[in-house]
């Protein structure tokens, strides 16, 4: 995504007219404006016209490397189509969005983010990525003339004002999957057939961890937010939600033409600009030991402060426990809502993190700090810490049940020791005995 610059509307009309005027047969065979042009193999007359029009077209898959901005860490891609006859060369970009859209942040939180497709002059488009020090990989695609023309038809239709908007989905409907699906459409499903065969070791979680590893707040949020479904192993087809994975997969694809001859989808693969920033990690980081150390340190600190008679240290304990419960309760409430009432449910639902972070912690924030301040536990405080500790341990035990396990080891390594330490601190305090009313004697 490279800003808000938009080409003039005449580009759409000029390209569409050029396509229609390629031959009378093509113009006569065009579908209604509100429906997408048919893929190859549906209309013989249209394909005959495409065979003529497509002879001067060149199609390239453009893959752009990551930047340091968090929403650009996943990289980007586009389809560039050049007409060797007219010299027109445009990159079609499905990654357009605007922070200033009405209700953008509300839409983002609910999963209703609105994106759209826009064409740019390829040279200018690439120059923007060079200026921002983002690598550019260009792959020329060995599509037939019919397929090239059909692809241009579909893209021009898709770029029309009434067709260009879509609900963005980070994993299943983004700039990379839109490119992938457009290619698969003109290849009559051959691309999916080639990439959707076996499972890789990649998951939505592992890929997200990998690209956000250097941004600790985002990385931690991902660990909390993603549920069990994000741990499913992906085929190359599904893993191509990442632009670089799509480029790597495309480079290996071998297809068959109408005569049954085998050929490579990518006829030429080149890196036209290499960024000087640190390359993206190949694998997600291993941080379980660090998370366990953090959890045990917090638990040990709670244990030490619980026995302290120094007022300042007791105050620090109360602040620490209150912050833990409030933060955990707010996060748990947000996770519960996101996993049940938003479009993020496919990835944030079925989340075993809710055994560690949940709304009950907000009630604990009301009673437990008071008990710690008075050094006497009420029945409410004891019940709340017992429930949170049991929930936490139960959530950890679920990881040993294959159908219910989730790669949330980092969350549990921090949360379980802290919940147990707080429960231990409260449960060993003397219980406040309710005062009895004096009995009147006659």
N, C-alpha and C positions, 0 to 999 in steps of 0.2 A: 504494500500500500504506500503510495508515494505522494500523498497530498491531495489537494482538491482541484487541481488544474484539469479542465475539461475541454476537449476539442469542440470546434464549432459544429452545430447540428448538421451543416451541409455535408459532412463526411458520410453520415449514414445514407443520405439520399443519393450522393454521388456513387457510392459503392453499390448500392442496391440497383440503381439505374444501369450501371455498367454490367452488373450481373444479368439483369433482365434483357438488356439489349444484345447480349452475346449471340442470341439466335432467336428467331421467331418462335421456334418450337419451345424453347425454354420459357419464354414469356407466356405462352399459351398454357403451359403446364403448371404455373405457379399455384400453390395452395392459397386458401383464404388468408388474409393478413393476420387473423387471430390464431392461426394454427401453425405449428412448426413445419418447415419443408420436410418432406419424407426422406428417409435415409436412402442410400443406394439400393437398387434391387427392387424398388416398389413401383416405379414409373419408368418404363422403357424409353419413352420420348424424352422425359426429363433427363435421364441418364445419358442419352445420346447428345443432348445439348451440353451437359456437364463435361462430357469427354472432350468437347471442343474448348469450352471455357477454361477447364482445368489445366490445359497444356502450358499456360503461361504463369501458373501459380506455384509458389514455393512455400512450404509449411515448415515452421521451426517451433520446437518446444523450448521455451526460454525459462531457465531456472535461476533464481536469484538467491544469493546467500543471506545469512542472518545479519541483523544489525544488533546494536546493544540495547535498543528499545524493546521492552518486554513483549509487546504484541507483534514485533517483527523478528523475534527469535526463531520462529518456526520457518522462516524463509518465505519465498513467494515464487509464483510462476505465471506465465502467460503463454498464449499462442500467437505467434507472429506469422502473418501471411503477406507475401510480397508478390506483386504482379510484375513480371519481367517486361511486359509490354508497355505498361503505363508508368512503371517505376513506383507506384504506390506501395507503401510498406507500413503496415499497422500492427501493433501489439495489442491483443485483446486481453483485458485485465479484469478478472472477476473479484478483485479484492478491494473494491471501493467502499468506504464508509465515511461518516462525518460525525465527529464528536458533538457538533452543533445541531444535529437532527433533534426534533422535538422528542422529549422523553428518552434520550439516548441511554442514559444510565439506568433508568427503570427497565427499558427493553433489554439492556445487557444483563441485568440481574435476573430477569425472568426468562431469558433465552429467546427473546423475540427480536434480536438484533437484525436490523435491516441493512443488507449489503446490495451492491449492484455491479454490473459490468460496464466497462467504458473502454473505447479504443483510444490509443495514443500512437503518434508517429514513433516507430520503433527506435529510430536513432535518438530521439529526445528522451524516450522512456529509458533506454539503456544508459544514457548519459547521466540521468538522475541517480541511478544506482552506482555508477562509477563515482560520482561526486560524494555519495554517502558511504563509499568504501565497502560496497557489497559485491561479492563475486557474481559473475555472469557466466553461465554455462549454456551453450547453444547446441541443440541437437536437431539436425535436419531429418525430416521424416519421409520415409519412402512410400508415401501414399500414391495411389493411382490418380490419374487426371480426374476421374469421376469422383473419387473420394475427396480430393482437394477442393473441387468446386462445391460438392455437397457440404463440406465443412464450412466453407465461406458463406454459403447460403444460410446455414443454420446459425452461424455466429452473427451475421448481419441481422437476421430475424431476432436473435436473442438480445442484441444491443438496442433494439427499438425501445422507446420510452415505456411502452405498455408491457414489455417482456423482460426487462433487464433486472428487475428487483427480485430478491429472494431472501428467505430467512436463513441467516448464516448459522452453521453448525460446525464447531471447531473440528470435529472428528469425521463427520459423514457428509457435510455439504459445505465445502469451502473453496478457496481459489484453486487448489490443486485437484480436488475431486470434480469440479466443474470442467476443468481442462481434460481430465481423464475420461469423464463421461462423454464429452463432445467427441473425443477421438474414438471411443468405443462405439459410439453411435454410427459413425461413418464406416467403421470397420466391421459392422454388423455383429458385434458381440465378441469378436475374436480377441480383443485385448483383455476383457474380463476372463474369458476362457483360459487364456495363457497365464494370468496372474492369480486366479482364484482357486488354485489347485491344492497347495499344501500350506501348512501353518509355519510361520516364522517364530522366532523367540521374542518378537516385538509385541508390546501391548500399548494401549492408549496411555496407560500410566507411565510405563518405562520411557516412551518417547517424550512425554511431557516433562518427566523428571530430568531427562537428558538435556533438553534445551533450556530449562529454567534453573539448572543447577547453580548458576552463579548469582542468582537473585534469591537470597534467603527468604524474604517475606512471601514471594510468589511460590517458591518451592514448598515452604511449609503449608501454605494455603492449599496447594495441590494435594499434598499428602492427606490433609484433613478432608478435602472435598470429594475426592474421587471414591466411588463405591466399588463393590465387587465386580460389576460388569466391566469396569475399566481394566481388569486384569485378564480378560480373555485374550488368548493368543490370536494374532492377526495373520491373515493371508497377505501376500504381497499386494493384492487388490485393495484391501482395507488399509494396509500400512501406507498406501500412496496418498493418504490425506496429508502426508508430509511431502512438500515439493521435491526435496532431495531424494526421497525414497521413490517417488514416481519417476524421476529422471534415471535413477539407477536401475529400476525395474524395466523401464522402456528400452534401455540399452541392451538388455538380455533377451527381449521378446523376438521370437521367430514366428512368422505367420506364413500362410499359404495364399497365393493369388488365385484368380479364377481358373487358371490352368493347372492348379495343384502344385506349382513350384514354390519352394520355400525361399523366404527372404527375410532379412532383418528389418524391423520397423525403423530403427535408427540407421541412416546411411552415413552420417557423419556426426562426430561428437567432439566438441572443442570447448575449452575454457578461454573465453575471450578477455576476461578480466579477473584477476585473482586479488582478493582483499588482503590487506596487511594485518587485519585483526587476528586474534587468537582463534584457531579453528574450533568448530563445534565439537564437543566430546563425542566419541563413538558410542560409548555406553553410559548408562545412568550411574551416578556416583554411589559408592557404598558408604552409608552413613549410620548404619545400625549401631556400631560401637559408640559413636559420638552421641547418638540419641540416648542410649542406655546410660552413658556417663552423665548426661544432663539430668535424666530422671533420678538416678541414684544420688546425685549431688543435691538436687532440690529436696529429695526425701530426707537425706541426712541433715540438711539445714533445718528442715521442719522439726526433726527429732531434737536437735540441739537447742533450738529456740524455745521449744515447748517446756524444757526443764529450766530455762533461765528465769531468774528472779529480777533481772535488770529491766526496768520499765521500758527503756528504749528498744531493747531486743524483743520484749513481749509485743511492743507496738509493731516492730518489723514483721513479726510472725503473723499478726492480725492482718496487716496490709498484704502480705504474701498470700495468705489463705483466701482472703476476700477477693483479691485480684484473680486468683486461680479459678474460684467458683464463678465469679461474674463473667470472666472471659470464656470459660468453658460452657456456661449456660447460654450465653449469647450465641456463641459459635454453634452449639448443639441445636438451638432453636432455628438458626439460619439453615443448617444442614438438613434438618427435618423438613422445613418448608421447601427448600430447593429440591429435595429428593422426592417430594410428593405433589407439589403444586406449581412447578415450573417446567419449562421445556428442557431443563438440565437433568430431569429425572433419569433418562437412560444411562447417565454416567455418574450421577450423584445419589441415585436411589440405591437401595439394598446396601447401605453403608454401615459396616460394623463399627466404624468410628463412633457411632451414636451410643455405643455401650460405654465409651470413655467421656464423651462430651454430649450432654443432653440437658433439657430444660430443668430437670430436678436440681441441677447445680445452682440455679437461681434461688431456689428455696433454701438450699444449704448456705448460700451467702448471707441469708437473713439471720440464721440461728447459730451457725457454728462459730463465727467470729465473736459473738457475744459470750458463748461458752468459754472460748479461749481467753477472753479478757477477764472473765470472772473466775477462771480456773475451776469452774464447776459446770458439769454437763447436764443439760436438760434432757428429758426423754426424746424431745423432738430432734435435738442436735445428734444424739446417739443414733436414732433411727435413720436420719439422713446420711450420716457418714457410713453407717453399716450398709445401707442400700447402694450408695455410690461405689463403695469398695467391692461389694458383691457383683455389681454390674461390670465393673472394670475387670475383675478376675474372670467372670463368665465370658466377656468379650475376648479375652486372651485365649481361653480354652477353645472357643469357636474356631480358632485358627488351625486346630488339629482335626477339624471336621471338613473333609474335602469339598463337600457341596456348599459349605458356608464360609470357607477361609477367604481371606482377603489380604493383599500385600500392604498391611498397615502396621508393620513391625515398628517403624519409626515412631508412630503415634503411641502405640502401646508401651514401647520402651521408656517413654517419658511419662505417660499418664498413670500406668499401673503403680509404680513405686510411690508417686505423689499421693494418689488416692489411698493407698494402704498406710502411708505415713500419717496422713491427716486422721484417718479412722483410728489408728493406734493411739494417737495423741489424745483424741476425745474420749475414746472408750475406756481409757485407764484413769480418767478424771473421776473424782467423787461425784455422785449424782445428787442434784438438788432435790431435797425432800420437800414435798408440798407442806405448807404450814397448816396445822389444824386449828380450827376455831375453838376457843375455850368453851368448855361446857358449863352452863350456868347451874349453880347449886342453890337449893332452897334452904 
